[in-house]
Amino acid sequence: QLQVEDDDKIGLYSYKVQSTITSRLANTMIQAKMVNNAKRSQHIVFDVQVPKGAFIDNFTMDVNGITFTSKIREKSEARKMYSQAKAKGKAAGIVRSNTLDMENFKTEVNVPPGMRIQFELHYHEMIRRKLSSYEHLISVKPGRLAKHMEVDVRIVEPQGLRYVHVPNSLGDQFDGITTISKGEKKAHISFKPTMAQQRKCPKCSTTAVDGNFVVQYDVNRESMGGELEIFNGYFIHFFAPENLDPLPKNILFVIDVSGSMWGLKMKQTIEAMKAILSELRAADQFSLIDFNHNVRCWRDNLVSATPAQVEDAKKYIQTIHPNGGTNINEALLRATFILNEAQNLGMLDPNSVSMIVLVSDGDPTVGELKLTTIQKNVKQSIKDDFSLFCLGIGFDVDYDFLQRIATDNRGMAQRIFGNQETSAQMKNFYNQVSTPLLKKIQFNYPQESVSDVTQSSFHNYFGGSEIVVAGKVDKDNLQHLESIVTATAANAELVMETLRDVEELDGFMRKDKYADPDFTRKLWAYLTVNQMLAERNTAPTAALKRNITKSILQMSLDHHIVTPFTAMLIENAEKDEIMLADQPKDPRRGCCPGQCLRLTPNAPNNNKGIPPWANVTAVPVSFTPEQRSPPVSSLSINRVDNDPHFIIHLPKSQRNICFNINSEPGKILNLVSDPGTGVVVNGQLVGAKKIENKKLNTYFGKIGFYFKTKGVKVEITTETITLKDGSYGITLTWSDTGHIIRKQLLISVKKESNVTITVGEEMSFMVLLHRVWKNHPVNVDFLGIYIPPENQFSPAAHGLIGQFTSEPEVYIHHQRPGQAPEKPQATMEVKGNKLTVTRGVQKDYRTDRVLGTDVECWFVHNSGKGFIDGHYKDYLVPHLYSFLKKP
């Protein structure tokens, strides 16, 4: 994807992708050549999608003859070198973002007029076996028409090619353009559309080339013992027996029904689950668990997959309404308990396999929140007795976590995307996990010939995939090398010995100019680094984790690959211009797998659903009497907090006006009453435990919101947050962190801190919780409410806060000393009234809930008399959801 400021003036004269697959190792190069035809400098962005899990090993850039090359360094050393260059104003940067199952390698360069630039990225990956074939996926997104475009894929497979297929994944308009030339052990795929063929329409200036180029193939499988290849001091053993009968399954579906799954995600989940339930066989047993902040079971134990039970399960799923928090930890532990109990009671067929399928967006908000702890808990509970598979729903899924927890428990993870047919994706996933390959497998290699053996844990248990083992061989002891594979399936025990003719392979590989002579070493390094990354995630001690980290770092440097502990420096020959390809540490998960490349340290806002105004960073400010209120960006909010003290921000005049209401405990005050939008906000007062200084302080102990057009009521107390919609109701406590979504109304609860209610893009409210210690002699827990003036109330809005939707004219003059030097007085003219007001300080508790942030304002005495319409008693209402009666 190539982006520029002036799109018409940048010429893409070459876009080339070359990929060579040598015995399942794919080396891919993506190259783009451009020229700036504009009369001014242009920012050109090179943005390439790299498969998740691939290792980037080289990047070069040529800007008008100046070449930038890359090298791998330990992360802290690379960052230091980059920072030094950046401080001199000599550095550019490479950024990273997640998208689908890919990572984005992205760099931006300022190109002067008339200048040419060339980008070239290299990465390698091991091609995985899915559904009895290998699939190589290349992202082809040039972003514009290219004078010369080429995708060139060459396959070299010593075992022999069974078939090669290129599905029409880029669109029907490219039918017949791809050519395939297949030999016994080699194949060549070429895709070279002309500019006319690239156009979206005959007269369009935009390209239709925008998607993934996919190559599918399989190799000959003559030996049930697998394929053993030895070359250049390394061996690779591929093992993928076919045509085994499926084993009976004991399967527990664990379905996330929290608020974050609302909308399209839930629709996808229901569709996906109906598809997978239809695939169950009569010999299978199953049950369903659905969870938000609580965990519920459709059946407390496994039941046979009879048509009646399957139909009942589908009906159950159809009735789910997502809301609340996400307690992944408890849900998975409940599922493992059910399977363990069934096994202990002898209810499982000895030839069957047991598995859990988690369907979630992978973002825990309730219960145990630490992802590494959840991972450890599940691993200890499963004990290698069964497998965990994860379906990640939606584009914002925490896929790294789902991948880790699945591969840690002999399973796999897959995303379900909203832009594709969900049931088809689901069946594809289920086909991979529903046919168990082997129940037990063991490889024995003679120690005198083989060392540093690494076995791929990906798909080592289920479904049309294969096990890959790699290691080093002693060239002097090749004649002693034997591979003994023991595999126990449902109906057979296979003991095979296989050894490929080393000399024949050696001769074939050295003769072919497209074969990668280093493929065995790269595959071994690829498997070894991935295995060590997985082991590091579950290391029981800090010392072991440090040792594994050290080993990963050394492997990364030795084999020139970007991993979580290394970074790639890209520099020119003079080394005065440096760029950094870096994998940042994810604050939620530690290190994530895959190539994470980014420059900026700014983390995204993780408070999903919380509007920006709720997270402002307010700084205490002091004022002289002549100064006005702070700027809108920091303190532009209407609020009621503490006694209850009202602070009304007037955006036009940039002033804060404060007043207090002295009423009685139990009374309900109307804050907003808007018949135009059908919104009501009321607060019920609670009193302190005793009178102090001849005054009983009152606070808001309960706040009610009524959205009449939606029929939804929300009640917030110091204990609970409750949403009611007719007969439907859901309650969260302040000990939860989670979401409730109902009729496009989002309620976000931040544990022991605040609740934010968002109504589309029209309005937002925040309620803050104030806790005091349990046995405080005077104070009680209470609530504060914050309402941004930007809320789109109608002109009919009223109430103690609502009336200021239409800002009154305020004129403050004749400032003079007050009784105390820090409290000057002034005359305020408003609504035809002349009032004596006092400069004072109130608190904004959004950023500091204990001490608060000082907000200076003009204080109106006598419960706001003269500033508010009428008397404060006019704003008393009988019920928590009452509209204010017209005067």
Beta strands, then each sheet from edge to edge (+ up, - down):
strand 1: 2-3
strand 2: 10-22
strand 3: 25-36
strand 4: 42-51
strand 5: 55-63
strand 6: 66-74
strand 7: 94-99
strand 8: 102-111
strand 9: 116-126
strand 10: 129-130
strand 11: 133-140
strand 12: 149-156
strand 13: 161-165
strand 14: 179-182
strand 15: 186-191
strand 16: 211-219
strand 17: 227-231
strand 18: 234-239
strand 19: 249-256
strand 20: 285-291
strand 21: 295-297
strand 22: 303-304
strand 23: 324-325
strand 24: 353-360
strand 25: 387-393
strand 26: 413-416
strand 27: 440-444
strand 28: 450-455
strand 29: 467-473
strand 30: 484-488
strand 31: 493-497
strand 32: 566-572
strand 33: 578-581
strand 34: 638-641
strand 35: 645-650
strand 36: 655-660
strand 37: 668-674
strand 38: 679-687
strand 39: 698-707
strand 40: 712-717
strand 41: 720-725
strand 42: 728-733
strand 43: 738-742
strand 44: 745-750
strand 45: 754-759
strand 46: 763-770
strand 47: 782-787
strand 48: 810-816
strand 49: 825-830
strand 50: 833-844
strand 51: 853-860
sheet 1: 1+ 4- 8+ 7-
sheet 2: 14+ 15- 12+ 2+ 3- 9+ 5- 6+ 32- 33+
sheet 3: 10+ 11- 16+ 13-
sheet 4: 17+ 18- 29+ 28-
sheet 5: 21+ 20- 19- 24- 25- 26-
sheet 6: 21+ 20- 22+
sheet 7: 23+ 43- 44+ 45- 46+ 47- 34+ 35- 36+ 51+ 50- 49+ 48-
sheet 8: 27+ 30- 31+
sheet 9: 37+ 38- 39+ 40- 41+ 42-
end
